[in-house]
Amino acid sequence: MKWKKDPFFDSILHIHKSAELKPIIQLKNFIVNYPNGCIPISAVSKRGLEFDISIRVARFLRQYPSVFEEFRGEHNLPWFRLTSEAAEIDREEKRVLEECKEDLKDRLRRFVLMSKDKVLPLKIIKGMAWYLGLPERFLDESKGDLLDESFRFVDMEDGLKGLTVESNGEKLLSTMQRNAMKNGVYFGGTLEGIEFPLFPSKGLRLRRKIESWLNEFQKLPYVSPYEDFWHLDPDSDFAEKRVVGMLHELLSLFVEHSAERKKLLCLKKYFGLPQKVHKAFERHPHMFYLSFKNKTCTAILKEAYCGNSSIEKHPMLVVRKKYIRL
């Protein structure tokens, strides 16, 4: 299929500013946690790689004067603190994180339970923490956010630390299943009749052969990303339905309902995804949009941005939008 540009999805500001916002938030958190809420430039000048900043950190800070306020401190050296506007959004962010802690735990629980062995290395989860909206140190064993819960820290092979979830036999329903229940097409039994919502881009037409295949594909029983999949033939359309369902559920959990496609590839081993899982985005252009802005490929879940979307908005999205506007 030939890729078709869609200006609407290419213009969603908070999606395409997300990568730029991440180091700003990391630096903001560093400043807030520093004594008196201000730092000398020497505290961060040699930590650019840690914050994923490719230019001099001082220059980076000066690019955002609405967030970082520069002043002369001890020995007449440059110091930085948050502007009053940024400090106000930071306080709101802390309130939202406290109020939506259970929601964040639920998203993390679902993320772990989608893995094939119901356990994920902490390094994988930390790599996806920005997408899941998890605050810094949320995964620290000593901090206590996940203590006395169904979460359990375990040792994995290769000396990796992992996180697993005690499911207690509870059956998790995916976003697709919950929405199908609301619409009266699913009642908790057979998964037939659950079809993926499609949102064709303007001017995007499928060849007749592909359209016929898609119609048959939609009639296949839905495969929940939380169910066992070992019985599926990896080359069958049933396996394809599971892959598409998993990508739909993953993007439903994320803050912007999108992610850099290359970042999702690190999940293949732990989620039982095929080697060419990235092709699924191309085969289903009515469900996913691939944006090539900012010299990267970003996969976007169309449903979250079309019509009366039934995808739950992530509680952190409002806060990130305010940072971006600032």
N, C-alpha and C positions, 0 to 999 in steps of 0.2 A: 504494500500500500504506500502511496505517495503521501508524505507528510504535508499537512495543510496548516498554514499559519492562522492563528485566531487572535486578533488584536485585543479582545476582551481579557483573555487569560494572561496575555503578555503584559497587561497594564495593571494587574493587581499588585499594588504597591507593597503591602506587607509581606507578600511572598518573595518578591525580588529584592527587597531590602533586608531580608532575614539574615543573610550571610554577613552583611555589613554591620548589622545590629549586634551580632553575637559578641565580637571583641569589645564593643562599647559597653555592653552589660557586664562582661567579665571585669573590665577595668573599673567600672562603677562599683561593683561589689567589693573589689580590692580596696578602693578608697574608703567606702563606707565602713569596712571592717578594720581599718587602720586607726590607731589612736587619734582622737580628736577629729576624725573624718577628713583628714587632709594628708597628702603625701609629698615628700620631696621627689623630684624627678629621678634622683639616684635609686629610689626604691623599685622603679620599674624600667629604667633605661636599658637594662641588659636582659629583659625578660620578654622581648618581643615574640619569640617563638612560642613561649608558653601561652601568650594571648592570641596567637595566630595573626600577628601583625608583621607585615613584610617591610615596613618602612621604620624610620626612627620613631620610638614611642612618643617622644616629645612632640614631634611633628604631627603624629596621629592625634594626640590629645588636642592640639591647637586647631585641628580641622573641625572640631565640634565645640565651639565656644558656647553654644546654648546648653551643653551638658556639662562641660568641664571648665571651671573658672580658674585662670592662672593668676598667681600673685607672688610677690617676692617675700621669701621667708628668711630663715637663718642663713647667715653669710651671704645674703643677697642672691641666693640661688632660687630658681623657679620652683614653686610648689603648686599643687593642684587640689581643688576641692569641687564638689558638685555645686552647680548653680541652684538657686532656690527652686526653680521649676523642676529640675531633675530630682532634687531631694524630695519634692512633693510627690512625684510619680513613684519614687523609690518607696516612700511610706505606703502609698496605695498598693504597690506590688506586694509588700510584706503582709498587708491586710488580706489581699486576695489569696496569697499562698496559704495563709493560716485558715481562711474560711473554706478553701477548696482542697484541703489536705486529703480528705477521704476520696475525692474525685481523682486526684493524682495517684493515690495508692491503687485505685480501681484500674486506671489506665496502665499502670505498671504491672499489676496482677495479670491483666489481659495480655499484655505484651509477652510476659514470661510464659503464660499458659499456651500461647500459640506455638511455642517452640516444640520440636518433636519429642524431646525428653523432659519437658516441663522444667528445664533449668537452663540458665544463660550465664556466661562469664560476665563478671562485673564490668570488664573493659568494653564489652559489646554494649551493655546497657548505658554505660557512661558516654559511649560514642553516640548514642541516640538520645541522650538526656535533653538536649536542646529541642529536638522535635517533640518529645513527650512533655516538655514544659516543666521538667523536674529542676528544682533549685539546687545550687551548689551544696554539697555535703548531705544531700537527701539520702544518699546510699551509704553514708558512713556507718559502720557497725556500731561505733561508740556514741553516735549522736542520739539515736533512739527513735527516729521517725518510723523505722520498720520493726522495732522490737515489740514483743508481746503481740505480734500479729501472725497471720498465716505465712509470712515470709520467713525464710531460713537461709542463712549464709552457709555455704558448703564448700568443700575442697573438690576441685575437678581435676581431670587428667592434665598433664603438662604443667602441673603446679599452679593452675589458675584458680582464683577465687570465684565462686559462682553464687547466684541467687536462685532459690527455688521457691515454689508456692505450694502449700498444703491445700489441695482443692476440696478435701472432705466430701468427695462424691458429688459436689455441686455441679450442675450442668450450666455452663455459661452460654448465653445466647449472644450471637453476633449482632452488630448494628443492622445487618440485612434482616435477620430473624425478628428482632424487636420491631422494626418498621413494618415488616409483613404482618405481624400480629396487630399493630395499630390499624392497618388497612384491611384487616379481616381476611387475609389470604393464607394465614398460617396460624395453626392452633396448638402448636407444640408437638405434633406428630410427624408425619411424613414431610420430607423437605421438597416435594414436588410442588410446582406452582409458584415458587419464589424466583422471580426474574430480576436481573440487574436493571436498575433504571438507566436509560440511555439518553444522552444529550448530544445530538449531532451538531457539530459546528456549521455555521453558515457556509454553504458552498461545498461541504464535504459529502461526497456521494460514494457509497460503496459499490463495487462491481457486483453484478447480479449473483455471481457465484459465491462471493463473500457474504452477501446479504442472506442468501439461502442458508449458508452454513451457520450464520449468526442466529437465525430464527430457530434452527434445530438446537443450537447450543443453549439458547435461553430455555428451551423446553426440558433440558436435562435437570434432574434433581439437584438442588443447591447442596454444596459440600461445605459444611461449617469449618472454619480454620481451627476450631477447638476440638475437633473430632479426630480419631485415628484415621490415617490415610494409607496405611501400608498395603491394603488390599487393592488399591487402585493401580491400573496399568499406567506407568509413567508416560506412555505415548498416546493415551486415550484422551478424549474430550472431557471425561470425568476429572482426570488429573488437571486438565487446563482450567476446569471450573473451580477446582480447589485453589489453584494458584491465583486466579483472578479474585476469588473471594478473600484470600489472605491479603492481597495487595489492597483491596477495598477496605478491609478491616484495619490494616496498619495505618493507612492514610486517614481513616476516620478518627484514630486515636491522637494524631499529631496536631500541634497547635495551629499550623497554617493549612492543614490537610494537604500537605505537599512535602516533597523531600528531594534532595539531589539524587538522581537515579543511581550514581556510582556509590552513594552512601548505603543504599539498600542492598547492594551486592554482597556486603560483608555478612548479611544475614542468611545467605544461601545454605551454608553448612548446618546451621542450628535450626533452621525452619523447614528443612527438607525441600528446598526449592530447586528447580532444575537449573542446569548450567546456563541456559539462555533465558533466564527468567525475565531479563530486560525486554525481550521480544514481546512479552505479553502486553506491555504498554502500547506497542505499535499495532498489535493485532486487535486492540479494543479502543479505537479512537473516539467512540461514543461515550466511553466511561472515563478515560484518562486523556489528559493533554500533556504533551511534552513541549516545554518551553526552552528555547536555546538562548535566552537572554543571559547577560553577565558571563558569557563564555563558558557556560556549563549547561547541563541538561537537567531540568527540574520536572519531576512527574507530579501532576496536579490531579486531584480527584474532582472531576467536573461536578458531581452531584452536590458537593458542599457549596458551590457558587451559582447554582442554577435554580431558578424558581423558588418555590416554597420548600427549601431543603429540609429534610428530616434528620440530617446529620447534626449531632449536638455540637454547639460551638464550644471550643476549649476556653476555660475561664481565664487563661493567661493571654488570650488574643487581644482583649481590650487594652491591657496594659502595654503590650508590645506596640500596638498601633499608636498609643500616646507617645512612647519613646520615639517612634519613627517620625511622627509629626513634629516633635521637638527638634 
